[in-house]
Amino acid sequence: MNSTSIKIITDSSIQTQKVAELLVKTLSDKKYSPPHIFALQGNLGAGKTTFIQGVAKALKIKQKILSPTFVIVKDFALSKNSNFSKFYHIDCYRLNDPSEIITLGFKEIIKNPKNLIFIEWPERIKKLLPSNTVWIKFKIQDKNKREIIIKNSNLGIKISK
């Protein structure tokens, strides 16, 4: 299977959130079975949480979105008219071993295609992630500018306005 990538440059946190909103809009297209696991890589301050805030905004989640660094897993119920029933924000930064996430119900979470899952610091649990995980890499270009690379293995994701 060929791997495809989309490279996007954003000049502000608002633009980074807009990219996330466009991704969610694409996932809402009921013409295909969308991917449901997204692995966000990047250094501290690279824009991972900002991106997830854009996802939450597009999903009409009202709660403030912060990295669940200490609780590891945070879930949000979604409206009935969504392709998904729950949104999971997972932060693996504090994990010492991939097996730690298993005790939090991770295998059950990722098995359900109705769960939309975004994972920060996924490299810490890489061996537990399925092959159809969509990888999103964030690179700091300067104070506000970010490079976002979405690798999706031809899963039909198209960012469109």
ABEGO torsion letter per residue (X at the ends): XBBBBBBBBBABAAAAAAAAAAAAAAAABAABBBBABBBBBEBBGAGAAAAAAAAAAAAGBABBBBBBAAAGBBBBBBBAABABABBBBBBAAABABAAAAAAAGAAAAAABAABBBBBBGAAAAAAABBAABBBBBBBBABAABBBBBBBAGGAGBBBBX
